[in-house]
């Protein structure tokens, strides 16, 4: 299972084979997560910033997945090896933790998990936190070969109009409405609907029902996109949790698509 509960994580806090990663991050204040980590975090957790540590700073589209070489360096410095169990958590929105786990899966690291409900779920149960920053022994992480979980703008363009691929728009409702447009033919599949109050993943039957309503089916390839590849990663993991395996994430998402005057857009009112 990709999503694990607080009790399972608590039972493995001192397990040397587990690395907990705090990935709290805010778009409006990129350093807020680092400050929050310094104030208190789950014992043994290291902090990684999505933009500073895990994104490709040379990519013109902000927040794109880091190169295999850069990703391997960051993981190794955080004490993560190819055999490490990684558990990611955030502020309870689940999106940043899901983004890291999706990235790990894209680079072939299968033993990666999201703390269901994030840090708020941990705190609600009065579980321990600390301001002590661990000093993990660096590991050598082999440069990974990318898998097939990430697609590009050109892949999406090639899929348009073929009738062979479902494109799902996972943006939050307010972001979707503000944009006023979407990739032509995309179905609505907002990522927040997949999580209940408190950031907990909905029951498998509920996720399956939401997928069915959106027209997402198991035996048909589906490309998930959002504003910048983050909430689409959460939708990816939620669907994988119930057995959907023909899924990819358009990493550039609407940020890249909308900025290119050559890409087709469809108004929500169309």
N, C-alpha and C positions, 0 to 999 in steps of 0.2 A: 504494500500500500504506500502511496506517495504521501498522503496526509497522516500524520501521527498525532496522538493525543498528549496532553501534558503528563499524564501518569507514565506513559512509555518513555518519554524523554527524561523525566525525573529518575527513573530506574537506571538510566544509563549516563547520568551526569559525570561519573568518575571513570567511565569506560575509555581507555586510551585510544580505542579505535574509532571514537566518535568525535567529530569536530562540529561544534555549534557555531553558526554564523549569524550575526546580527546585521541585517541589511535595511534597517530603518532609513528612510530617505523621503524628502519632500521636494516636489517640483518647485514650489515657491521659496524654498530655503534649503538649498542642497547640503548645507552643513548642519542642519537641525538633527539629523540622525546621529552624526558623530558626537554632538553635544549630549544628546539623550543617552547614548551609549556610555559616555563618561560619567553621567549621573547615576547610572545603574543598569545592569544587564544580567542575563542569566549566567550563573557561574560557569566559567570556562569558555564563554563565547568570545570570538574575535569579531572585529568590526570590518566590514567591507562596504565601500561606497560604490553604488552602481556606476555613477559617472566617472569618478576618479580611478577606481580600481578595475572595473569590469566592462567598461565600454571602450570602443575604438575612438580615441581622441582625434585621429586623422580622417575619420569618415565625415563627410560634409553633413550628414544627417545625425543629429545629436542622439546619443544613447544607443547606438548600434553595438551589437555584440563584439567584444574584443577579439582580436586575432587569436588563433590557437596558441601562438608563441607567448603572447602577453597574458592570456588566460592561464596558461600553465605556470608562468612565473608567479603570478599572484596567488594561485592555489598553493604552490610549494612554499611560498613565504608565510602563508597562513597555517602551515603545518598539515596541509591536506595532501595525501598521496592517492594514487589510483585505487587503493584498497580501503580508503577512509569512508566511514559512514558520515555523510554530511546532513545536518539538520538546520534549515534556514528558518528564521522568524523575522517578523517586522512588527509594525504597530497595530496589527490586527486587520488591516485592509487586505492582507494576504498577497497583494499584487507584486511587491518587490521580492518577497520570499519565493513566490512562484516563478518570477523572472529568473532568479538565480538557479532554481532547480531545473527550469527549462533549458537554460544555458548549459548546465552540467550534462543534461541528457543529450543535448546537441553535440557535445564533445565526448560523448560515450561513457560518462560517469553515471551508471545506473543507480548506485546506492545513495540516492539523494532524496531528501524528504522536506516537507513543509510542516511546521508546527501549526496544527489546526487552531485557529483563533488567535495565533500570534502571542506577543507578550501580554496583552490584556487578559487572555485566558489564563496565562500563568499567574498573573498577579491576583486575579479573582479568587484563586485557590490558595492565596497566601504562601506561594512557593518562594524559595530564596532568590534574592538578587544581590549583586555586589558591584562595587566600583573598581574592584581589582582587575587590572588588565593582564591577561595571561601572556606568557612568552613562549609560544609553542616552538618546538624544535623544527627548523625548516626541513621540508621534504623535497625530494626531486620528483617533479611531476612530468612525465613524458609528454612531449608536444602531441596533443590529440589530433586525430583525423576527424573532420566534421562529419556528422551524420546527415540525414535527410529531413531534419525537422524544421529547417529554416528556408524560406523562399525569398526571392528578390522581386523588385518591381517588374523586371522583364518576365519572370515566371508568371506573375499575375496577369500581365498583358497577354501572354500567350494562352492563358486559360480562359480569358474573357470570350464569351460567345460560343465556346465549344460545346457547352451542355454537358461536359464531362466532370466538372468540378463545382462544388458548392463554395461560394465565398461568403463568409460570415463576418458581420460587423459587430465587434464586441465592445464598442465604446459605451461609456456611461451615458445615460439619457441626456443629461445636461450638455455634455460635450458633443453628442450627436446632433442635438437640436441647434446648438450654436454654430456648428460647421455648415449646416444647411444642405449638405450634399454627401454622397457616399460613392463608393466604387459601383459602377453599373451592375445591376443584378444581385447585389449583395443582400443577404437575408439578415434580419436583426436578431442578434444573440448577445444581449448585454451581459457582460461578465458579472456585474454586481448581483444579478438575479440568481446566480449559482451558489450564493453564500447567504446563510441565514443571519439573524441578529447575532452580533458578537464575532462576526467573521468566520463562523464555523461552516464547513462545507455541507451543503444540503444532502439529504438522503439520496442514494442512487436512483430510486424511482422518480424523485422530483427532478433530478438532472436529466434523466432519460425523457421525461415528459416535456421539459423545456426544449430539449434537442428536437424532439418529434414535432413540436409546434413550429419550430423554426425551419423545419425541412432538412435537418442534418441527420444523415443516416450512416450506419456503420460501414456499408460496403461501397461508399462513394467518397472520393478524396475531398477533403475540406480544407480551405485556406482560411485561417483566422487572422483578423487584423483589428487594430484599435487606433489610438492616437499615436503611440510610439512603440508598440510591441510589448507593453507591460501587462495590461489587463488581458490581452489576447493570450499571454502565457498562462495566466490563471485559468482561462477558459480551456486551454489546451490540457492542463493537468486535470481539471475537473472531468473532462470528457474521457481522458485516458483512464481515470479512476474507475469508470464504468465500462471499460473495454473497447472504446473507440481508438483505433490505431492508425487510421488513414488521415492523419492530421498534420498540418504544418502551420507555422507562424510567419506572416509577412512582417519581417523585422522593421522595415522602414515605415510601414503602416500609413496612416493618413498624413502624418507629418511630411513624409517624402512624396506621397501621391499628390497631395493638394498643392505642393510647391512646384510641381512640374506642369507647365502649361500644355504640354503635349498629351498628358494622360486624360482619358475621358472621365467625366464626373456626371453623376445623375442627381438632380435636385430631389429632396425628400418629397416635394409636392408633385413630382413627375409621375 
